[in-house]
Amino acid sequence: MGVNSYSDEYSSTIPPASLFKALILDSHNLIPKLMPLAIQSIEISGDGGAGTIRQINFAEDSQVKFIKNRVDELDEKNFWFKYSLIEGDGMMDKLEKITYEVKFESTTDGGSINKMTSTYYTKDDFVLIEEEIKAGKEKALAMYKVVEA
């Protein structure tokens, strides 16, 4: 098994508490409404904390039909969230899982810096291609931008 980690930072004019609420705590309600052409629904199994499973069901014409994320850790006070992509169609035949750590921090101008680290756990001798990682980052950033707007 191979392990590869990648980190990114995004700046926003939105305070961390507001982004954390929209992107993490209320995402199952908000994201399907803001992105109906991409995401059909988000189903929650659990209380939202560690161990909760979030199944994201994509639009009918999407190449990927669904993915399941498991909440590993949730710290509402410090705006920190860790979750793992554990199931879904697409590349899951080549990946054990992907873990994501997301942290929202305040800036002096009232906005936020949003940091994300993605760790890919590949099966056997599979090697990730940079274009695949970049495509995933672009999808995540697009969701951030829709919520921010």
N, C-alpha and C positions, 0 to 999 in steps of 0.2 A: 504494500500500500504506500502510495506517495502522499505527501502533505505539502500544499502550497498556500501561502497567505499573501493577501493583497490588501492595502489600506488606501482609503480615499478620504478627502475632506471637502465639504460643501459649505459655503457661507450663505446665510439667509438674513433678511431683514426682520424675520418673524422671531419672537422670543422662544427660547427652548421649551418652555412649558406648553405653549400653544402647538408647536410642531409635534412634540412628544404625544400630546393628547390626540391630535389628528392622525398622525402616522402610525402610532403604536396602539394606544388605548381604544380609539374609536375607528380604527381602520376597517374593521369588518362592516361597519355601517356606511362610512364615508366613501371609501375607495370605489365600491361598485356604483355609487351614485355619480361620482366624478368621472369615472372611466368606464361607462357602460358598454362601449364598443370593444373593450379589452377584457374586462373582468365581469363575469356574470354574477357571482356571489362569493361570499366568504363565510364558511360555516365554522362555528366554534364548538369544540367539545371540551368542557372544563370551565373553571372559574376565571380564566384569563391569566392566572399566575403560572408558576413553573408546572410543567406537565401538561398544560393545555395544548390541544391540537387545533391548528387552524388550517382548514382545507380551502384553498383558493381555486375556484372553478372559473376557467377562462371562457371567453366567448366561443360560440360554436365553430366559427371558422378559424380558430387559433390552431397552430401546430401542436401546442401543448394543451391538453384538456384540463389537467388539474395538477396541483402540487400540495403536499402536506408539510406544514412547518410545526415543530414542537417548541414551545416556549421553554427555554432552559433557565433563564433568570430574568426577573423584572424588578427594577428599582425605580419606582415612581418619584421618589424624593430627589434622586440624583440624575434623573432622566437617562437611565442606562437600561439597555435591553439586549439580551442574548437569546438567539433562537437558532434552530437547526432545520434545514430542509432535509426531510427524512424519506420522502416518498413522492413519486410523480412520474409522469411519462416524460420523454425527452432524453436527457443524458443519465438518468439514474441507473441505467445498466452499467455505466462506467464509473459511477461515483458511489461511495459508501454513504456520504452525507456532505453537506456544506454547512458550516456554522458561520453565523453573522453576529458581530458585536457592534452595537450602535450606541453612540454617546452624543448627547446634545449639550453644548456648553454655551453659557452667556458670553456676549461680547460687550465691550464698553458702550457701544452705540445702541444697545437694547435688542440687538439681533442675536444670532447664534452661529456657532460653528458646529457642524454636524459631522462626526467622525464615524466611519464604518470600516471594520476589518472583516474580510471574508476569508475563510479557511476551507480549502477544498481537500477532501480525503478521497483519493482515487483508488479504484480497484486494480489489483494486479499491476501491470506495467503501463497502464494507460497514462498518457501525458496530455495535459490540458494545452490547448492552442490559445494563444493570446487573443485572437479574434473572438473566440467563444467567451472569454472572460470579459472582454470589452463590451460585447453585446449585452451581457448580463448587467454590467455597470450602467450602460445607457438606459436600460429598462428601469432600473432603480432610480436613476436621476430623473427620468421622465415623470415617474410617480411623485417624487419630491416636488418637482416644479408644478405639477397640476394641483397638489395640495396647497403649496405656497401661494399660488395665484388665487 
